[in-house]
Amino acid sequence: MTTAIILAAGVGKRLAATHGDLPKCLIEVGGVPMVSRLIDGLAAAGVRRVVLVTGYGDAQVRRRLGDGPAGTDLTYVFNARFREGAILSLWSAREYLEGPVLVMDADVVCAPSMLRRLVASAHANCFLLDASSPNTGEEQMLLVRGGRVHDIVRGGAPGFELQGESIGFLKLDTAATRLLREILDERVAAGDTGIEHEQVYPALLARVEVGFERVDGEPWIEVDFAEDVERAERDVLPRIESTRIERG
């Protein structure tokens, strides 16, 4: 059974001016917290075991979500060191890195069909890649050669057949998941606790074949700023609803 590990420990400082002390994952888009949208989308894709890594505003998150939607097995993991790197959020959930997993950022609003595509992908290990997304230098870019992802670098790098932004979701099979745990343990033991969790992926990609599904033009957004919330409600949600109606 696949476990979804959702990283939701962040403070969301860039949203504090408009949303106060509300944990980032609870910011509502269309009246629904972002993390609730992900959990519902996972359930629709057949993934009902969810591990939610909290940090900032842990009590608020637990009060709001409770036991989760009916039929969902929701477990909370608290990352007390949430002000350090996001590597510690993923490492905090290391006991769940034993079988097939989805590693997911909580600040993404996307069409449920994108989650279904990731879960159903023929690739045992898989990213969602958007090659149509503009590269401003801030995005986590997946670098592809020979049909597999070789690296993930903020801003990208030359010399690859294809580059595209990572949506923030990664599917791994059991062997890759256990290797990821080993790599995390090594990096944390070495004191690399201030880095992003994506910064451990290159070591994984060097040892495991990871494919990708292209989602160019699909409706999604990573929410970092107040204008992203506005854009999500104005542009992304209507497209998600339109896509749902078109696909029946």
Secondary structure, 3 states (H helix, E strand, C coil): CCEEEEEECCCCHHHHHHHCCCCHHHCEECCEEHHHHHHHHHHHCCCCEEEEEECCCHHHHHHHHCCCCCCCEEEEEECCCCCCCCHHHHHHCHHHCCCCEEEEECCEEECHHHHHHHHHCCCCCEEEEECCCCCCCCCEEEEEECCEEEEEEECCCCCCCEEEEEEEEEEECHHHHHHHHHHHHHHHHCCCCCCCHHHHHHHHHCCCCCEEEECCCCCEEECCCHHHHHHHHHHHHHHHHHHHHHCC
